[in-house]
Amino acid sequence: MLLLTKYKHCAFAFLSLNILFNNWLIYIPTIKKKLGIDEAELGIALFFFALGAFFAIFLTGKITDKIGEGKASFLGVLLMSITSILPTLAGSYGLLCASLFALGLSSGILDIAMNAMVSATESRHKAKIMSSSHGFFSIGGFIGAGLGGLLIPAFNFPPFHVFSVSLIILTWLVAYWPRFKNAPRHETYTAEKAKLNIGSVIFIILVGFFIMISEGAVTDWSTVYADQVLGLSPAYVGLGYAAFSAAMALGRFTGDIVTQKMSSIILIRWGIALGAIGLIFVVQKMLALSLLGFVIVGLGYSVVVPMLFRIGAQLEGIKPAQGTAAIAGSGYVGFLIGPVIMGFIADAFSLRQSFVMLIAFTVASGILSFFISLKHK
């Protein structure tokens, strides 16, 4: 695999983001208990993370212009390795909000810069590595949340756990410095060319927004659905999410191979279609069919966001960092509000009805995808 040889620094950047993010995320219950905050206060604190990521949209373009996508990605991993420790050290609610803002800002810088770096690498070397890069992001989530969770009993002091992981990441980061430093850069844009044309990216943003609403909702509510609708015992409620996650990783690692045969936009449309079909299976309330549905949804959704990042970084007259920032920003918003929307619909109607609503969001994204130009590869 190219990402494990020639472009291993790209894989490392995506892997690092999700390892570092999930490595502190597993301590949310501990942090919540230590500070004595309720769910509403926790929600506000997490909003500061999203706010930091939003501010990164305006900052990262300037950073990549000055030092390049590779060095900006290096900086993002460095900053996130430091800021991921801060929430576990917060001794007050105000410090928790401030630390999550800093972590969100670092995360946003890395997210935008590394996608722009992969796009520049694809353009320079005519390689297809965007989808596989996102596959390593999925693996990072498994390592950070899955293996990290298993290590909790071995650490009596959460900051030491997070610091230990950050130290490992930083050691790798230093080793990969030559690759980041020499990573290809996108064309330097003049002020006139770099002007962001909202009209050319609006449909890409909307497709990403609706898909990330659905992806965030499935991520947060699949176990509850398995419990309340499918009636699975506590030992098996994670089957739906496990099937979804495994299919997401598989789809992303094979997505680049598929794009050797079809354009990115066609793959997006097929992915959205699979996502809608999978959700139809999920809401049938039959165990085998629902589990198959989660697999199909994972396979479908897996390729949509990576291909949107590829297209966003190739838009004419727009800086690659601005194109990826627009997608990242809409994705953050969608991923965060998706579970909230699900909660409101489930409360007003039923949890199954909220999953039916995801079908509507997915179909809407499919319709919007037909307004994206076919010329993008």
C-alpha positions in Angstrom: 0.0 0.0 0.0 1.4 3.4 -1.0 0.4 5.0 2.3 2.6 2.6 4.2 5.6 3.2 2.0 6.0 6.4 -0.1 3.4 8.5 1.6 3.5 7.1 5.2 3.6 10.6 6.6 0.1 11.2 5.2 -1.2 8.1 6.8 0.5 9.1 10.1 -1.2 12.5 10.1 -4.7 11.0 9.7 -4.0 8.3 12.3 -2.6 10.8 14.8 -5.7 13.1 14.6 -8.2 10.4 15.7 -5.8 8.7 18.2 -5.2 12.0 20.0 -8.8 13.0 19.8 -10.3 9.8 21.2 -7.5 9.4 23.7 -8.8 12.2 25.8 -12.5 11.6 24.8 -12.6 8.4 26.8 -12.0 10.4 29.9 -15.1 12.6 29.5 -17.0 10.7 32.3 -14.0 11.2 34.6 -13.6 14.9 33.8 -17.4 15.4 34.2 -17.3 13.7 37.6 -14.2 15.6 38.8 -15.6 19.0 37.9 -19.1 18.2 39.1 -20.8 19.4 35.8 -24.1 18.2 34.3 -24.9 17.1 30.8 -25.9 20.6 29.7 -22.7 22.1 31.0 -20.7 19.3 29.2 -22.6 20.1 26.0 -21.6 23.8 26.3 -18.0 22.8 26.9 -17.9 20.6 23.9 -19.4 23.5 21.9 -16.1 25.3 22.6 -14.3 22.5 20.8 -16.5 23.0 17.7 -15.9 26.8 18.1 -12.1 26.3 18.0 -12.4 24.1 15.0 -14.5 26.7 13.3 -11.9 29.4 13.9 -9.3 27.1 12.3 -11.2 27.5 9.0 -10.0 31.2 8.8 -6.5 30.5 10.1 -5.3 27.5 8.3 -5.3 29.0 4.8 -2.9 31.7 6.0 -0.6 29.1 7.6 -0.5 26.9 4.5 0.2 29.9 2.3 3.2 30.8 4.5 4.8 27.4 5.2 3.1 24.9 2.9 0.6 22.0 3.5 3.2 19.6 4.8 4.7 21.8 7.4 1.2 23.0 8.4 0.2 19.3 9.0 3.4 18.8 11.1 2.4 21.9 13.1 -1.1 20.5 13.5 0.1 17.2 14.9 2.5 19.0 17.3 -0.2 21.4 18.6 -2.8 18.6 19.0 -0.3 16.4 20.9 0.1 19.3 23.4 -3.5 20.5 23.6 -5.0 16.9 23.9 -3.5 16.8 27.5 -5.2 20.0 28.6 -8.8 18.9 29.2 -7.6 16.2 31.6 -5.6 18.8 33.5 -8.5 21.4 33.7 -9.2 22.2 37.4 -12.3 24.3 36.7 -15.1 24.6 34.2 -13.7 27.7 32.7 -10.4 26.0 32.1 -12.1 23.0 30.6 -13.9 25.3 28.0 -10.6 27.1 27.2 -8.7 23.8 26.8 -11.4 22.4 24.5 -11.3 25.6 22.4 -7.5 25.1 22.1 -7.9 21.5 21.2 -10.6 22.2 18.7 -8.4 24.9 17.0 -5.5 22.4 16.8 -7.7 19.7 15.5 -9.2 22.0 12.9 -5.7 23.1 11.7 -4.6 19.5 11.4 -7.8 18.3 9.7 -7.7 21.0 7.0 -3.9 21.0 6.5 -3.6 17.2 6.1 -6.4 17.0 3.6 -4.8 19.8 1.6 -1.5 18.0 1.9 -2.9 14.8 0.5 -4.6 16.7 -2.3 -1.3 18.3 -3.2 0.4 14.9 -3.1 -2.2 13.4 -5.4 -1.8 16.3 -7.9 2.0 16.2 -7.9 2.4 12.4 -8.1 -0.8 11.4 -9.8 -1.5 9.1 -6.9 -4.9 8.2 -5.5 -4.5 8.2 -1.7 -7.3 10.4 -0.3 -9.8 7.6 0.6 -7.1 5.4 2.1 -5.8 8.3 4.2 -9.3 8.6 5.7 -9.1 4.8 6.3 -6.2 5.4 8.7 -8.4 8.1 10.4 -10.9 5.3 11.1 -8.1 3.1 12.5 -7.0 5.9 14.7 -10.4 6.1 16.2 -10.3 2.4 17.0 -6.8 2.7 18.6 -7.7 5.8 20.6 -11.1 4.8 21.9 -10.9 1.0 21.8 -7.4 0.2 22.9 -7.2 3.4 24.9 -10.2 2.4 26.8 -8.7 -0.9 27.7 -5.7 0.8 29.1 -7.7 3.1 31.5 -7.3 0.7 34.5 -3.5 0.7 34.1 -3.4 4.5 34.6 -4.5 6.1 37.9 -3.8 9.5 36.5 -5.6 10.4 33.2 -3.1 13.2 32.2 -0.2 10.6 32.4 -2.1 8.3 30.0 -2.8 11.1 27.5 0.8 12.4 27.9 2.3 8.9 27.2 0.3 8.6 24.0 1.2 12.1 22.9 4.9 11.4 23.6 4.7 8.3 21.2 3.0 10.4 18.6 5.6 13.2 18.9 8.5 10.7 18.6 7.0 9.5 15.3 6.4 13.1 14.2 10.0 14.0 14.6 11.0 10.9 12.6 8.7 12.0 9.8 9.8 15.6 9.7 11.8 15.3 6.5 8.7 13.9 4.7 6.5 16.7 6.0 9.1 19.4 5.1 9.4 18.1 1.6 5.7 17.4 1.0 4.4 18.9 -2.3 2.7 22.2 -2.2 -0.3 23.5 -4.2 0.0 26.3 -6.6 0.4 29.7 -5.0 -2.7 31.8 -5.7 -2.8 35.5 -6.4 -5.2 37.6 -4.3 -7.7 37.7 -7.2 -7.6 34.0 -7.9 -7.8 33.1 -4.2 -11.1 34.9 -3.6 -13.5 32.4 -2.2 -16.4 31.9 -4.6 -19.3 30.7 -2.4 -21.3 29.7 -5.4 -18.8 27.1 -6.6 -18.6 25.3 -3.3 -22.1 25.6 -1.8 -23.4 22.3 -3.2 -20.3 20.4 -2.0 -20.7 22.0 1.5 -24.4 20.9 1.6 -23.7 17.3 0.5 -21.0 17.1 3.2 -23.3 18.7 5.8 -26.2 16.2 5.2 -23.9 13.2 5.1 -22.1 14.2 8.3 -25.4 14.8 10.1 -26.3 11.2 9.2 -22.8 9.8 10.0 -22.7 11.6 13.4 -26.3 10.3 14.2 -25.4 6.7 13.4 -22.2 6.9 15.4 -24.0 8.2 18.5 -27.3 6.5 18.3 -26.7 3.0 16.8 -26.2 1.4 20.2 -29.3 3.0 21.6 -31.2 1.8 18.4 -29.9 -1.8 18.9 -31.1 -1.7 22.5 -34.5 0.0 22.2 -35.6 -1.0 18.7 -33.8 -4.3 18.0 -34.0 -5.5 21.6 -30.4 -6.7 21.8 -28.9 -7.5 25.2 -26.3 -5.1 26.7 -23.5 -7.5 25.5 -24.6 -7.1 21.9 -25.8 -3.6 21.5 -22.5 -2.5 20.0 -22.9 -4.9 17.0 -24.6 -2.3 14.8 -21.9 0.3 15.4 -19.1 -2.3 15.0 -20.5 -3.4 11.7 -20.9 0.3 10.6 -17.3 1.2 11.6 -15.7 -1.9 10.1 -17.5 -1.3 6.8 -16.4 2.4 6.9 -12.7 1.4 7.3 -13.0 -1.2 4.5 -14.8 1.2 2.1 -12.1 3.9 2.7 -9.2 1.5 2.1 -10.8 0.3 -1.2 -12.1 3.7 -2.3 -8.9 4.8 -4.0 -8.8 1.6 -6.1 -12.4 2.2 -7.2 -11.6 5.8 -8.3 -9.1 4.3 -10.7 -12.2 3.3 -12.7 -14.7 6.1 -12.0 -14.6 9.8 -11.1 -14.9 11.0 -7.6 -18.3 12.5 -8.1 -19.7 9.3 -9.5 -18.3 7.4 -6.5 -20.0 10.0 -4.2 -23.4 9.3 -5.8 -23.0 5.6 -5.6 -21.9 5.9 -2.0 -25.0 8.1 -1.1 -27.3 5.6 -2.9 -25.8 2.7 -0.8 -26.2 4.8 2.3 -29.9 5.3 1.6 -30.5 1.6 0.8 -28.7 0.6 4.0 -30.8 2.9 6.1 -33.9 1.4 4.6 -32.7 -2.0 5.8 -31.9 -0.6 9.2 -35.4 0.7 9.9 -37.1 -2.7 9.1 -36.7 -3.8 12.8 -35.4 -7.2 11.7 -32.1 -8.0 13.4 -30.3 -9.7 10.4 -31.6 -7.1 8.0 -30.7 -4.2 10.3 -27.2 -5.4 10.9 -26.7 -5.8 7.1 -28.1 -2.3 6.7 -25.4 -0.9 9.1 -22.8 -2.6 7.0 -24.2 -1.1 3.7 -24.5 2.4 5.3 -20.9 2.2 6.4 -19.7 1.2 3.0 -21.7 3.9 1.3 -20.8 6.8 3.6 -17.1 5.8 3.8 -16.2 7.2 0.4 -18.4 10.4 0.3 -16.4 12.7 2.6 -12.9 11.7 1.3 -14.1 12.3 -2.3 -15.6 15.7 -1.3 -12.2 16.7 0.2 -10.5 15.7 -3.1 -13.0 17.8 -5.1 -12.9 20.7 -2.7 -9.1 20.9 -3.0 -9.3 21.0 -6.8 -11.8 23.8 -7.3 -10.6 26.4 -9.8 -9.9 29.8 -8.4 -10.0 28.7 -4.8 -7.2 27.9 -2.5 -7.1 24.2 -1.7 -7.0 25.0 2.0 -10.1 27.1 1.6 -11.9 24.3 -0.3 -11.0 21.7 2.3 -11.8 24.2 5.2 -15.3 24.7 3.8 -16.0 21.0 3.8 -14.3 20.4 7.2 -16.4 23.3 8.7 -19.7 22.0 7.3 -18.7 18.5 8.4 -18.0 19.5 12.0 -21.3 21.3 12.2 -23.2 18.4 10.7 -21.5 15.8 12.8 -22.2 17.7 16.0 -25.8 18.6 15.4 -26.8 15.2 13.9 -27.1 13.5 17.2 -29.0 16.4 18.6 -31.5 16.4 15.8 -31.9 12.6 16.3 -32.6 13.2 20.0 -35.4 15.8 19.3 -37.1 13.5 16.7 -36.8 10.5 18.9 -38.4 12.4 21.8 -41.2 13.8 19.7 -41.9 10.6 17.7 -39.7 7.5 18.1 -36.1 6.5 17.7 -37.0 4.4 14.6 -38.6 7.5 13.1 -35.4 9.5 13.7 -33.6 6.9 11.6 -36.2 7.3 8.9 -35.4 11.0 8.9 -31.7 10.1 8.1 -33.0 8.5 4.9 -34.4 11.8 3.9 -31.1 13.6 4.7 -29.2 11.1 2.6 -31.6 11.3 -0.3 -31.3 15.1 -0.1 -27.5 14.9 -0.3 -27.9 12.6 -3.3 -30.1 15.2 -5.1 -27.7 18.0 -4.3 -24.7 15.9 -5.6 -26.1 16.3 -9.1 -25.4 20.0 -9.0 -21.7 19.3 -8.6 -19.7 19.4 -11.9 -18.9 16.1 -13.5 -15.4 17.3 -14.5 -13.9 16.6 -11.1 -11.7 13.4 -11.0 
